[in-house]
Amino acid sequence: MKTKLRLLSIIGTSIFALTLFLSNNLSAQTTTTNGTSKNIWYINKNRSYSTSELNFRSGSSNNPEYYMRLYNNQIRFTSRLNSSASWTNDLLWDKDGLRIQNKLAVGTETMITGAVAHFDGRVYISEDGGSEEGFGAGYSGKDEYKDYLLWVEEGIVSTDFALAQLPDWPDYVFEDNYQLKSLSQVESFIKANGHLPTMPTASQVATKGFTVGNMTKRMVQTIEELTLHTIEQENKIKDQDSIIESLLERIEKLEKSIDHE
């Protein structure tokens, strides 16, 4: 035997009927003035899994439909474009964890084209509860990190790493007006300061760290300066070789002239 409880609601010019069906199952159904009916939720006994089932459903057969199902120790959010399309598990939550097949947005409703996830705000990845080292008291007052959005406590492993933009690339080292320090000047600086002129001190790195972009430019500047010194030394060696060759020729001529006397 099925018991009905029917409620009428007028929204604008449309009349909707909400019908509750009470029998072995409990369900709620909406009916519009044109007679179209739709189950919006129901509770029943699922014979396939021999367990109770709770379903919430919205949409219509000619438009996207959305389904939330609680059964078999699972929570599923499924959808399909229309009645002829297959259902897709957009979200599945069970004892093994949470799986999201569609896109995810956190802190925003904006979905980024080409990305499966969009996080608007700082993201912290830790192990064993985390220490909040990156965004917490451990790094307070370090302005060089205040605008960074991702902190990973144990580091990142990757087969590649890209910097989208890196202004002020140090090719200015090759310009004619660049003041290249001589090797003797570099030597004096190292003896006085204990580090290369292009590099931060060990204490600065120990307390403040460094950014990949800044250190990359410092290393390139150092390599380019060393390259100029190497070219200069090679040219000097060539000049010296030429002088030595000339001196050897003169010595050879002198030795021949002495032998003839």
DRENZA-774702 format. One record per residue: residue in three letters; x, y, z of N, C-alpha, C in turn. Coordinates in Angstrom, 3 decimals. Last residue first. Layout:
{atom 'ALA',{X,Y,Z},{X,Y,Z},{X,Y,Z}},
...
END
This chain:
{atom 'GLU',{130.744,30.569,-38.235},{131.949,31.377,-37.936},{133.156,30.511,-37.644}},
{atom 'HIS',{128.668,28.898,-38.433},{129.363,29.231,-39.662},{130.640,30.037,-39.395}},
{atom 'ASP',{127.572,28.795,-35.865},{128.178,27.578,-36.402},{129.013,27.878,-37.641}},
{atom 'ILE',{126.428,31.301,-35.688},{127.573,30.985,-34.830},{128.319,29.760,-35.382}},
{atom 'SER',{124.283,31.056,-37.431},{125.345,32.019,-37.724},{126.580,31.740,-36.902}},
{atom 'LYS',{122.795,29.119,-36.098},{123.360,28.824,-37.412},{124.498,29.765,-37.753}},
{atom 'GLU',{122.052,30.517,-33.789},{122.845,29.311,-33.655},{123.504,28.937,-34.994}},
{atom 'LEU',{120.491,32.536,-34.919},{121.730,32.882,-34.225},{122.650,31.673,-34.092}},
{atom 'LYS',{118.360,31.041,-35.907},{119.207,31.793,-36.844},{120.534,32.151,-36.203}},
{atom 'GLU',{117.312,30.086,-33.475},{117.794,29.149,-34.483},{118.726,29.825,-35.475}},
{atom 'ILE',{116.532,32.455,-32.309},{117.574,31.659,-31.667},{118.181,30.687,-32.672}},
{atom 'ARG',{114.505,33.191,-34.063},{115.695,34.049,-33.926},{116.852,33.280,-33.311}},
{atom 'GLU',{112.714,31.122,-33.621},{113.259,31.316,-34.967},{114.529,32.164,-34.903}},
{atom 'LEU',{112.122,31.576,-30.936},{112.776,30.335,-31.323},{113.408,30.447,-32.706}},
{atom 'LEU',{110.792,34.009,-31.153},{112.071,33.951,-30.437},{112.847,32.686,-30.800}},
{atom 'SER',{108.493,33.202,-32.538},{109.400,34.182,-33.143},{110.777,34.141,-32.481}},
{atom 'GLU',{107.404,31.489,-30.646},{107.776,30.971,-31.958},{108.752,31.903,-32.656}},
{atom 'ILE',{106.895,33.335,-28.598},{107.831,32.229,-28.372},{108.313,31.655,-29.701}},
{atom 'ILE',{104.977,34.916,-29.848},{106.252,35.507,-29.426},{107.304,34.428,-29.237}},
{atom 'SER',{102.959,33.024,-30.194},{103.527,33.702,-31.363},{104.885,34.314,-31.028}},
{atom 'ASP',{102.432,32.362,-27.555},{102.914,31.321,-28.467},{103.563,31.940,-29.694}},
{atom 'GLN',{101.459,34.820,-26.688},{102.703,34.305,-26.119},{103.286,33.220,-27.010}},
{atom 'ASP',{99.108,34.935,-28.180},{100.137,35.970,-28.366},{101.485,35.474,-27.854}},
{atom 'LYS',{97.815,32.690,-27.076},{98.127,32.739,-28.514},{99.219,33.757,-28.798}},
{atom 'ILE',{97.580,33.550,-24.436},{98.386,32.367,-24.731},{98.769,32.332,-26.206}},
{atom 'LYS',{95.821,35.689,-24.812},{97.169,35.944,-24.292},{98.094,34.776,-24.593}},
{atom 'ASN',{93.592,34.271,-25.666},{94.220,35.238,-26.575},{95.641,35.568,-26.119}},
{atom 'GLU',{93.055,32.836,-23.322},{93.402,32.120,-24.552},{94.081,33.045,-25.556}},
{atom 'GLN',{92.416,34.892,-21.561},{93.611,34.099,-21.311},{94.050,33.343,-22.562}},
{atom 'GLU',{90.035,35.774,-22.781},{91.163,36.695,-22.640},{92.469,35.925,-22.415}},
{atom 'ILE',{88.492,33.481,-22.491},{88.800,33.982,-23.840},{90.009,34.904,-23.796}},
{atom 'THR',{88.387,33.402,-19.696},{88.985,32.291,-20.424},{89.376,32.716,-21.829}},
{atom 'HIS',{87.005,35.779,-19.139},{88.377,35.612,-18.643},{89.093,34.494,-19.395}},
{atom 'LEU',{84.574,35.113,-20.356},{85.350,36.248,-20.863},{86.803,36.158,-20.399}},
{atom 'THR',{83.844,32.958,-18.697},{84.052,32.733,-20.128},{84.877,33.864,-20.733}},
{atom 'LEU',{83.482,34.245,-16.260},{84.576,33.286,-16.386},{84.888,32.987,-17.849}},
{atom 'GLU',{81.182,35.712,-16.982},{82.417,36.417,-16.615},{83.620,35.493,-16.738}},
{atom 'GLU',{79.412,33.581,-17.445},{79.743,34.485,-18.549},{81.018,35.271,-18.245}},
{atom 'ILE',{79.280,32.449,-14.890},{79.785,31.656,-16.009},{80.198,32.551,-17.162}},
{atom 'THR',{78.141,34.600,-13.442},{79.465,34.084,-13.085},{80.083,33.308,-14.233}},
{atom 'GLN',{75.656,34.807,-14.736},{76.575,35.946,-14.735},{78.001,35.488,-14.423}},
{atom 'VAL',{74.614,32.292,-14.084},{74.868,32.620,-15.493},{75.831,33.797,-15.589}},
{atom 'MET',{74.373,32.595,-11.304},{75.259,31.569,-11.847},{75.599,31.855,-13.304}},
{atom 'ARG',{72.494,34.672,-11.141},{73.820,34.834,-10.545},{74.818,33.835,-11.139}},
{atom 'LYS',{70.287,33.462,-12.373},{70.913,34.630,-12.997},{72.316,34.878,-12.448}},
{atom 'THR',{69.788,31.435,-10.475},{70.098,31.089,-11.862},{70.786,32.242,-12.569}},
{atom 'MET',{69.138,32.925,-8.214},{70.379,32.145,-8.218},{70.766,31.737,-9.632}},
{atom 'ASN',{66.671,34.058,-9.055},{67.799,34.912,-8.695},{69.116,34.152,-8.752}},
{atom 'GLY',{65.100,31.716,-9.520},{65.335,32.706,-10.574},{66.553,33.554,-10.289}},
{atom 'VAL',{65.089,30.440,-7.035},{65.675,29.769,-8.195},{66.005,30.774,-9.292}},
{atom 'THR',{66.058,32.311,-4.138},{65.069,31.941,-5.138},{65.769,31.335,-6.352}},
{atom 'PHE',{67.386,31.188,-0.978},{67.486,31.932,-2.228},{66.389,31.478,-3.167}},
{atom 'GLY',{67.792,31.674,2.586},{67.658,30.852,1.401},{67.903,31.663,0.135}},
{atom 'LYS',{68.150,33.045,4.926},{67.103,33.527,4.033},{66.866,32.626,2.827}},
{atom 'THR',{70.146,31.689,6.384},{69.026,32.319,7.092},{67.865,32.682,6.179}},
{atom 'ALA',{71.938,30.580,4.554},{71.500,29.778,5.689},{70.267,30.356,6.364}},
{atom 'VAL',{72.431,32.681,2.809},{71.722,31.507,2.299},{71.164,30.680,3.448}},
{atom 'GLN',{73.846,34.374,4.573},{72.605,34.836,3.934},{71.781,33.658,3.433}},
{atom 'SER',{76.065,32.785,5.195},{75.121,33.140,6.260},{73.798,33.633,5.682}},
{atom 'ALA',{77.374,32.678,2.736},{76.849,31.444,3.313},{75.828,31.748,4.399}},
{atom 'THR',{76.412,35.409,0.563},{77.251,34.787,1.568},{76.592,33.517,2.094}},
{atom 'PRO',{75.719,35.249,-3.014},{75.433,35.662,-1.639},{76.370,34.944,-0.673}},
{atom 'MET',{77.904,36.051,-5.822},{77.138,35.112,-5.010},{76.842,35.685,-3.620}},
{atom 'THR',{79.650,37.623,-7.227},{78.321,37.429,-7.812},{77.409,36.573,-6.941}},
{atom 'PRO',{82.088,37.555,-5.863},{81.338,38.826,-5.925},{79.905,38.655,-6.421}},
{atom 'LEU',{82.347,34.589,-3.788},{82.449,35.258,-5.085},{81.657,36.562,-5.084}},
{atom 'HIS',{83.652,34.844,-0.399},{82.703,34.337,-1.406},{82.909,35.098,-2.698}},
{atom 'GLY',{85.292,36.108,1.496},{85.040,34.679,1.609},{83.996,34.125,0.666}},
{atom 'ASN',{86.233,38.735,1.605},{84.821,38.453,1.935},{84.471,36.971,2.037}},
{atom 'ALA',{88.980,38.904,1.022},{88.398,39.838,1.989},{87.016,39.411,2.468}},
{atom 'LYS',{89.431,36.901,-0.843},{90.230,36.906,0.383},{89.609,37.790,1.453}},
{atom 'ILE',{87.616,37.731,-2.839},{87.427,36.447,-2.164},{88.201,36.408,-0.848}},
{atom 'PHE',{88.772,40.173,-3.610},{87.425,40.151,-3.039},{87.196,38.861,-2.267}},
{atom 'SER',{91.215,39.303,-4.680},{91.224,40.189,-3.512},{89.867,40.190,-2.822}},
{atom 'GLU',{90.233,37.803,-6.869},{91.018,37.157,-5.821},{91.017,37.990,-4.547}},
{atom 'VAL',{89.075,39.824,-8.376},{88.237,38.748,-7.850},{88.958,38.044,-6.704}},
{atom 'GLN',{91.381,41.250,-9.039},{90.335,41.899,-8.237},{89.410,40.857,-7.610}},
{atom 'SER',{92.657,39.326,-10.563},{93.313,39.796,-9.342},{92.321,40.519,-8.441}},
{atom 'LEU',{90.907,39.134,-12.682},{91.050,37.985,-11.793},{91.760,38.372,-10.496}},
{atom 'SER',{88.953,42.169,-12.967},{90.099,41.333,-13.309},{90.191,40.182,-12.315}},
{atom 'LYS',{85.525,42.626,-13.683},{86.598,42.609,-12.689},{87.738,41.716,-13.177}},
{atom 'LEU',{84.147,44.474,-16.224},{84.538,43.135,-15.819},{85.709,43.211,-14.841}},
{atom 'GLN',{81.792,46.522,-16.766},{83.026,46.604,-16.000},{83.375,45.216,-15.444}},
{atom 'TYR',{80.474,46.967,-19.976},{80.426,46.200,-18.729},{81.788,46.221,-18.049}},
{atom 'ASN',{80.399,48.186,-22.431},{80.567,49.062,-21.265},{80.506,48.318,-19.931}},
{atom 'ASP',{79.939,46.136,-24.275},{81.257,46.790,-24.249},{81.486,47.619,-22.987}},
{atom 'GLU',{78.313,43.170,-22.993},{78.271,44.515,-23.565},{79.612,45.219,-23.355}},
{atom 'PHE',{78.300,40.791,-21.684},{78.992,40.823,-22.966},{78.951,42.205,-23.637}},
{atom 'VAL',{76.711,41.199,-19.490},{78.139,40.949,-19.246},{78.929,41.088,-20.542}},
{atom 'TYR',{74.136,41.211,-20.287},{74.790,42.513,-20.239},{76.284,42.365,-19.955}},
{atom 'ASP',{73.036,38.800,-19.913},{73.842,38.938,-21.124},{74.491,40.315,-21.213}},
{atom 'PRO',{71.490,38.048,-17.550},{72.778,38.754,-17.480},{73.633,38.722,-18.742}},
{atom 'TRP',{68.096,39.067,-17.745},{69.052,37.981,-17.973},{70.442,38.588,-18.183}},
{atom 'ASP',{65.878,40.610,-16.920},{67.248,41.000,-16.568},{68.224,39.838,-16.682}},
{atom 'PRO',{63.213,38.167,-16.206},{63.772,39.420,-16.751},{65.209,39.642,-16.282}},
{atom 'LEU',{61.819,35.410,-16.898},{62.980,35.734,-16.077},{63.636,36.987,-16.646}},
{atom 'GLN',{58.924,33.377,-16.917},{59.564,34.628,-17.312},{60.719,34.903,-16.363}},
{atom 'ALA',{58.542,30.680,-16.182},{57.777,31.274,-17.278},{58.447,32.540,-17.803}},
{atom 'LEU',{60.728,28.141,-15.685},{60.422,29.490,-15.231},{59.762,30.223,-16.396}},
{atom 'ALA',{60.337,24.646,-15.097},{60.342,25.775,-16.024},{60.039,27.074,-15.292}},
{atom 'PHE',{61.739,21.498,-14.781},{61.244,22.654,-14.048},{61.384,23.869,-14.951}},
{atom 'ASP',{61.566,17.908,-14.773},{61.851,19.194,-15.417},{61.240,20.302,-14.591}},
{atom 'THR',{61.034,15.776,-13.226},{61.956,15.546,-14.335},{62.302,16.835,-15.061}},
{atom 'SER',{61.025,16.285,-9.660},{60.446,16.481,-10.988},{61.488,16.161,-12.043}},
{atom 'VAL',{60.176,16.557,-6.304},{60.952,15.798,-7.289},{60.267,15.934,-8.638}},
{atom 'ILE',{60.372,18.813,-3.603},{59.669,18.422,-4.827},{60.637,17.665,-5.730}},
{atom 'GLY',{60.101,18.910,0.059},{60.727,19.119,-1.237},{59.907,18.558,-2.382}},
{atom 'GLU',{58.742,18.705,2.427},{59.826,17.747,2.196},{60.476,17.897,0.824}},
{atom 'GLU',{56.830,20.866,2.379},{57.774,20.685,3.481},{58.974,19.813,3.107}},
{atom 'VAL',{56.008,23.240,0.156},{56.122,21.790,0.255},{57.210,21.494,1.272}},
{atom 'TRP',{53.849,25.852,-0.564},{54.927,25.421,0.317},{54.868,23.901,0.421}},
{atom 'LEU',{52.786,28.353,-2.754},{52.896,26.918,-2.516},{54.095,26.631,-1.626}},
{atom 'LEU',{52.816,31.112,-3.136},{51.536,30.468,-2.841},{51.631,28.984,-2.516}},
{atom 'TYR',{54.595,34.086,-2.214},{54.607,32.732,-2.778},{53.401,31.950,-2.271}},
{atom 'ASP',{54.778,36.501,-0.994},{53.876,36.410,-2.140},{53.863,35.028,-2.780}},
{atom 'LYS',{56.686,36.279,1.033},{55.300,36.559,1.405},{54.325,36.397,0.251}},
{atom 'TYR',{59.385,35.961,0.716},{58.540,34.788,0.511},{57.053,35.072,0.721}},
{atom 'GLU',{60.674,38.293,1.293},{60.946,37.710,-0.018},{60.068,36.507,-0.317}},
{atom 'ASP',{60.109,38.949,3.908},{59.260,39.529,2.866},{59.488,38.881,1.511}},
{atom 'LYS',{60.008,37.521,6.679},{60.794,37.276,5.482},{59.972,37.691,4.268}},
{atom 'GLY',{58.326,37.786,8.848},{59.288,38.851,8.599},{60.144,38.643,7.373}},
{atom 'SER',{58.094,34.352,9.602},{57.553,35.692,9.745},{58.655,36.714,9.516}},
{atom 'TYR',{58.650,31.678,9.473},{59.108,32.526,8.379},{58.497,33.919,8.440}},
{atom 'GLY',{57.633,30.517,11.776},{59.005,30.223,11.396},{59.539,31.112,10.299}},
{atom 'ALA',{54.942,31.071,11.962},{55.870,31.937,12.682},{57.315,31.719,12.259}},
{atom 'GLY',{53.883,30.049,8.641},{53.693,30.326,10.060},{54.778,31.189,10.641}},
{atom 'PHE',{54.323,29.195,6.153},{53.439,30.344,6.280},{53.233,30.750,7.737}},
{atom 'GLY',{56.344,27.152,6.615},{56.386,28.077,5.493},{55.575,29.334,5.680}},
{atom 'GLU',{55.683,25.692,8.905},{56.947,26.425,8.828},{56.910,27.501,7.750}},
{atom 'GLU',{53.658,24.096,9.739},{53.317,25.470,9.354},{54.568,26.338,9.239}},
{atom 'SER',{54.190,21.467,10.049},{54.716,22.365,11.072},{54.330,23.813,10.847}},
{atom 'GLY',{52.267,18.415,9.603},{52.846,19.683,9.181},{53.281,20.551,10.340}},
{atom 'GLY',{51.128,15.855,9.771},{50.469,16.995,10.394},{51.012,18.344,10.019}},
{atom 'ASP',{52.824,14.181,8.255},{52.676,14.010,9.706},{52.121,15.259,10.382}},
{atom 'GLU',{53.753,16.568,5.805},{53.712,15.177,6.225},{53.601,15.131,7.742}},
{atom 'SER',{52.279,18.929,3.463},{53.132,18.524,4.583},{53.017,17.028,4.813}},
{atom 'ILE',{51.630,21.708,1.585},{51.743,20.255,1.506},{52.733,19.804,2.562}},
{atom 'TYR',{49.479,24.391,1.165},{50.532,23.847,2.025},{50.500,22.331,1.949}},
{atom 'VAL',{48.662,27.186,-0.734},{48.550,25.734,-0.614},{49.749,25.222,0.173}},
{atom 'ARG',{46.791,30.235,-0.754},{48.008,29.494,-0.445},{47.723,28.009,-0.248}},
{atom 'GLY',{44.469,30.803,-3.502},{44.995,30.992,-2.155},{46.207,30.112,-1.925}},
{atom 'ASP',{42.652,28.881,-5.329},{42.771,30.329,-5.178},{43.181,30.613,-3.729}},
{atom 'PHE',{43.331,26.287,-7.389},{43.384,26.667,-5.985},{43.609,28.171,-5.910}},
{atom 'HIS',{41.983,24.143,-9.638},{42.292,25.565,-9.461},{42.199,25.882,-7.972}},
{atom 'ALA',{42.493,21.326,-11.748},{42.290,21.880,-10.411},{42.717,23.338,-10.382}},
{atom 'VAL',{42.877,20.738,-14.364},{41.890,19.922,-13.673},{41.616,20.451,-12.265}},
{atom 'ALA',{43.148,23.121,-16.990},{43.596,22.650,-15.677},{42.500,21.822,-15.025}},
{atom 'GLY',{42.052,24.119,-19.317},{43.236,23.279,-19.437},{43.761,22.743,-18.127}},
{atom 'THR',{40.807,27.022,-17.810},{40.847,26.196,-19.013},{42.156,25.424,-19.079}},
{atom 'ILE',{39.798,27.035,-14.488},{40.833,27.452,-15.415},{40.880,26.486,-16.595}},
{atom 'MET',{36.846,28.083,-13.017},{37.547,26.943,-13.569},{38.546,27.436,-14.621}},
{atom 'THR',{35.878,29.804,-10.137},{36.430,29.903,-11.482},{37.166,28.629,-11.856}},
{atom 'GLU',{35.092,29.942,-7.582},{34.190,29.213,-8.475},{34.727,29.183,-9.904}},
{atom 'THR',{37.478,29.388,-4.911},{36.941,30.170,-6.016},{35.951,29.314,-6.789}},
{atom 'GLY',{38.480,27.620,-3.100},{38.636,29.037,-2.807},{38.081,29.944,-3.878}},
{atom 'VAL',{39.010,25.303,-5.602},{39.062,25.518,-4.163},{39.329,26.997,-3.907}},
{atom 'ALA',{37.721,23.196,-8.044},{38.059,24.582,-7.720},{37.965,24.748,-6.213}},
{atom 'LEU',{38.214,20.580,-10.332},{38.103,20.968,-8.936},{38.512,22.425,-8.779}},
{atom 'LYS',{36.629,18.557,-12.914},{37.494,19.622,-12.442},{37.198,19.985,-10.987}},
{atom 'ASN',{36.030,15.000,-12.409},{35.875,16.247,-13.135},{36.811,17.295,-12.555}},
{atom 'GLN',{36.685,13.014,-10.633},{36.967,12.792,-12.047},{36.876,14.082,-12.850}},
{atom 'ILE',{37.997,12.501,-7.575},{37.282,13.513,-8.350},{37.666,13.357,-9.809}},
{atom 'ARG',{37.821,10.480,-4.764},{38.255,10.580,-6.147},{37.374,11.571,-6.896}},
{atom 'LEU',{38.894,9.759,-1.528},{38.053,10.637,-2.343},{38.648,10.748,-3.735}},
{atom 'GLY',{39.188,6.425,-0.087},{39.512,7.836,-0.246},{38.525,8.558,-1.145}},
{atom 'ASP',{38.423,3.888,0.560},{39.727,4.045,-0.076},{40.127,5.499,-0.277}},
{atom 'LYS',{35.839,4.069,1.505},{36.896,3.785,2.466},{38.293,3.961,1.887}},
{atom 'ASP',{34.700,6.755,-0.666},{34.488,5.519,0.072},{35.678,5.295,0.990}},
{atom 'TRP',{33.409,8.831,-3.017},{34.019,8.844,-1.693},{33.670,7.541,-0.985}},
{atom 'LEU',{33.576,10.346,-6.119},{33.331,9.081,-5.432},{34.115,9.083,-4.129}},
{atom 'LEU',{32.348,12.460,-8.607},{33.002,12.368,-7.296},{32.594,11.058,-6.652}},
{atom 'ASP',{31.419,11.885,-11.142},{32.196,13.109,-10.948},{32.957,13.078,-9.629}},
{atom 'ASN',{30.887,9.296,-12.944},{31.160,9.487,-11.525},{32.043,10.727,-11.353}},
{atom 'THR',{28.424,9.646,-15.412},{29.834,9.819,-15.067},{29.972,10.028,-13.571}},
{atom 'TRP',{26.203,7.826,-17.503},{26.458,8.496,-16.241},{27.958,8.530,-15.957}},
{atom 'SER',{25.862,8.469,-21.027},{26.233,7.617,-19.908},{26.453,8.453,-18.652}},
{atom 'ALA',{22.955,9.832,-22.727},{24.376,9.797,-22.394},{24.628,8.880,-21.200}},
{atom 'SER',{20.272,10.060,-23.030},{20.942,9.095,-23.902},{22.431,8.973,-23.595}},
{atom 'SER',{19.473,12.090,-21.313},{19.039,10.713,-21.025},{19.736,9.678,-21.890}},
{atom 'ASN',{22.436,14.167,-20.936},{21.026,13.955,-21.260},{20.725,12.471,-21.044}},
{atom 'LEU',{24.834,14.336,-19.543},{24.377,15.485,-20.326},{22.899,15.378,-20.665}},
{atom 'ARG',{25.071,13.336,-16.114},{25.062,13.010,-17.531},{24.437,14.171,-18.277}},
{atom 'SER',{26.699,12.521,-12.995},{25.992,13.435,-13.903},{25.990,12.836,-15.304}},
{atom 'THR',{27.106,11.873,-9.457},{27.190,11.507,-10.863},{26.393,12.496,-11.709}},
{atom 'PHE',{28.626,11.340,-6.548},{27.993,12.436,-7.282},{28.194,12.125,-8.753}},
{atom 'ARG',{28.364,8.981,-3.933},{28.676,9.257,-5.335},{27.920,10.487,-5.821}},
{atom 'ILE',{29.634,7.367,-1.235},{28.909,8.584,-1.623},{29.342,8.917,-3.048}},
{atom 'GLN',{29.311,4.042,0.078},{29.881,5.014,-0.849},{28.997,6.254,-0.918}},
{atom 'ASN',{28.235,1.789,1.217},{29.340,2.468,1.892},{30.070,3.444,0.981}},
{atom 'ASN',{26.024,1.303,-0.474},{27.162,0.400,-0.491},{28.409,1.039,0.122}},
{atom 'TYR',{25.041,4.739,-0.999},{24.763,3.322,-0.935},{26.076,2.552,-0.947}},
{atom 'LEU',{23.830,7.646,-1.960},{24.478,7.108,-0.782},{24.106,5.634,-0.681}},
{atom 'ARG',{24.122,9.812,-4.696},{23.665,8.515,-4.212},{24.500,8.102,-3.003}},
{atom 'MET',{23.031,12.441,-6.580},{23.840,12.112,-5.420},{23.279,10.837,-4.811}},
{atom 'TYR',{23.030,13.590,-9.873},{22.589,12.535,-8.980},{23.550,12.460,-7.797}},
{atom 'TYR',{21.804,15.529,-12.553},{22.774,15.376,-11.475},{22.183,14.453,-10.410}},
{atom 'GLU',{21.632,16.100,-16.061},{21.044,15.553,-14.844},{22.149,15.322,-13.813}},
{atom 'PRO',{21.186,18.447,-18.685},{22.089,17.764,-17.750},{21.368,17.324,-16.478}},
{atom 'ASN',{18.129,17.620,-20.501},{19.139,18.553,-20.007},{20.084,17.800,-19.080}},
{atom 'ASN',{16.159,15.852,-21.025},{16.722,16.552,-22.183},{17.809,17.545,-21.789}},
{atom 'SER',{15.350,14.884,-18.539},{15.928,13.949,-19.502},{16.592,14.649,-20.679}},
{atom 'SER',{16.469,17.184,-15.950},{15.446,16.521,-16.749},{16.119,15.720,-17.845}},
{atom 'GLY',{17.376,17.893,-12.487},{17.522,17.968,-13.929},{16.383,17.266,-14.627}},
{atom 'SER',{18.361,15.781,-9.704},{17.825,17.019,-10.275},{18.080,17.016,-11.770}},
{atom 'ARG',{18.197,13.695,-6.820},{18.325,13.834,-8.263},{17.718,15.156,-8.715}},
{atom 'PHE',{19.430,11.639,-4.337},{18.952,12.988,-4.632},{19.216,13.237,-6.108}},
{atom 'ASN',{18.943,8.655,-2.547},{19.240,9.290,-3.819},{18.649,10.692,-3.859}},
{atom 'LEU',{20.052,6.077,-0.525},{19.470,7.413,-0.516},{19.907,8.123,-1.775}},
{atom 'GLU',{19.527,2.724,0.452},{20.042,3.653,-0.557},{19.305,4.969,-0.440}},
{atom 'SER',{20.562,-0.216,2.240},{19.702,0.950,2.031},{20.368,1.936,1.091}},
{atom 'THR',{21.429,-3.315,0.600},{21.645,-2.269,1.593},{20.724,-1.104,1.293}},
{atom 'SER',{21.981,-5.185,-1.430},{21.309,-5.585,-0.186},{21.558,-4.576,0.922}},
{atom 'TYR',{22.883,-4.470,-3.909},{23.865,-4.440,-2.828},{23.277,-4.847,-1.478}},
{atom 'SER',{20.613,-4.918,-5.468},{21.916,-5.360,-5.967},{22.939,-5.446,-4.849}},
{atom 'ARG',{18.454,-3.775,-4.159},{18.552,-5.233,-4.179},{19.937,-5.707,-4.615}},
{atom 'ASN',{18.197,-1.219,-1.996},{18.874,-1.572,-3.233},{19.129,-3.073,-3.250}},
{atom 'LYS',{15.387,0.251,-0.814},{16.251,-0.892,-0.569},{16.867,-1.311,-1.891}},
{atom 'ASN',{15.318,3.848,-0.760},{14.778,2.528,-1.030},{15.799,1.456,-0.684}},
{atom 'ILE',{14.395,7.177,-0.962},{15.122,6.203,-0.157},{14.504,4.845,-0.444}},
{atom 'TYR',{14.740,9.923,-3.205},{14.020,8.777,-2.708},{14.969,7.901,-1.883}},
{atom 'TRP',{14.155,13.019,-4.927},{14.931,12.178,-4.016},{14.090,10.993,-3.591}},
{atom 'ILE',{12.824,13.747,-7.211},{13.950,14.574,-6.799},{14.764,13.897,-5.712}},
{atom 'ASN',{11.274,12.435,-10.002},{11.721,12.097,-8.663},{12.914,12.984,-8.307}},
{atom 'LYS',{8.952,14.260,-11.832},{10.359,13.950,-11.682},{10.644,13.599,-10.236}},
{atom 'SER',{6.499,14.803,-14.388},{6.874,14.398,-13.034},{8.350,14.024,-12.994}},
{atom 'THR',{4.449,17.004,-16.176},{5.747,16.340,-16.119},{6.117,16.047,-14.669}},
{atom 'GLY',{2.117,18.462,-16.366},{2.002,17.052,-16.040},{3.317,16.309,-15.967}},
{atom 'ASN',{2.209,21.120,-16.662},{2.057,20.356,-17.904},{2.067,18.857,-17.652}},
{atom 'THR',{2.655,22.087,-14.125},{1.302,22.213,-14.659},{1.104,21.424,-15.947}},
{atom 'THR',{4.825,19.556,-12.581},{4.511,20.894,-13.067},{3.114,20.891,-13.668}},
{atom 'THR',{5.720,17.806,-9.730},{4.877,17.763,-10.917},{4.533,19.191,-11.314}},
{atom 'THR',{8.203,15.958,-7.938},{7.622,17.238,-8.342},{6.817,17.050,-9.604}},
{atom 'GLN',{8.405,13.681,-5.261},{8.287,13.883,-6.694},{7.657,15.246,-6.952}},
{atom 'ALA',{10.181,11.619,-3.011},{9.530,12.907,-3.246},{9.556,13.186,-4.732}},
{atom 'SER',{9.865,8.519,-1.188},{10.352,9.339,-2.292},{9.578,10.638,-2.360}},
{atom 'LEU',{10.584,5.560,0.386},{10.165,6.937,0.629},{10.746,7.791,-0.477}},
{atom 'ASN',{9.319,2.192,0.114},{10.304,3.228,-0.183},{9.720,4.579,0.207}},
{atom 'ASN',{7.132,0.924,0.932},{8.399,0.306,1.288},{9.561,1.267,1.040}},
{atom 'SER',{5.747,4.123,1.273},{5.461,2.692,1.159},{6.710,1.972,1.655}},
{atom 'LEU',{4.822,7.242,0.480},{5.221,6.464,1.638},{4.782,5.023,1.433}},
{atom 'PHE',{5.646,9.989,-1.394},{5.123,8.635,-1.476},{5.673,7.830,-0.304}},
{atom 'LEU',{4.822,13.337,-1.750},{5.593,12.384,-0.959},{4.913,11.037,-1.033}},
{atom 'THR',{4.898,15.753,-4.240},{4.192,14.578,-3.752},{5.166,13.679,-2.992}},
{atom 'LEU',{4.405,18.984,-5.088},{5.367,18.112,-4.443},{4.608,16.963,-3.808}},
{atom 'ALA',{3.677,20.817,-7.943},{3.135,19.913,-6.937},{4.262,19.038,-6.415}},
{atom 'PHE',{3.581,24.153,-9.035},{4.331,22.930,-8.840},{3.676,22.112,-7.752}},
{atom 'ILE',{2.642,26.467,-11.417},{2.171,25.730,-10.245},{2.940,24.419,-10.176}},
{atom 'SER',{3.753,29.649,-12.558},{3.753,28.194,-12.632},{3.288,27.591,-11.318}},
{atom 'THR',{4.108,32.308,-12.430},{2.887,31.874,-13.112},{2.780,30.354,-13.171}},
{atom 'GLY',{5.666,32.310,-9.386},{5.384,33.109,-10.579},{4.061,32.692,-11.164}},
{atom 'ILE',{4.862,29.401,-7.976},{6.047,30.236,-8.160},{5.856,30.986,-9.461}},
{atom 'ILE',{2.943,27.740,-5.718},{2.828,28.642,-6.864},{4.070,29.517,-6.899}},
{atom 'SER',{2.525,24.389,-4.757},{3.307,25.610,-4.600},{3.179,26.429,-5.868}},
{atom 'LEU',{0.990,21.789,-2.869},{0.992,22.666,-4.039},{1.789,23.923,-3.734}},
{atom 'LEU',{1.554,18.425,-1.893},{1.650,19.845,-1.561},{1.690,20.647,-2.845}},
{atom 'ARG',{0.388,15.306,-0.812},{0.573,16.200,-1.950},{0.527,17.654,-1.493}},
{atom 'LEU',{1.244,12.179,0.050},{1.059,13.488,0.672},{1.409,14.511,-0.381}},
{atom 'LYS',{0.099,8.805,-0.139},{0.543,10.032,-0.795},{0.279,11.236,0.082}},
{atom 'THR',{1.074,5.438,0.423},{0.408,6.637,0.940},{0.998,7.866,0.268}},
{atom 'LYS',{0.546,2.230,-0.830},{1.330,3.447,-0.937},{0.493,4.625,-0.461}},
{atom 'MET',{0.843,-1.193,0.000},{0.000,0.000,0.000},{0.879,1.244,0.000}},
END
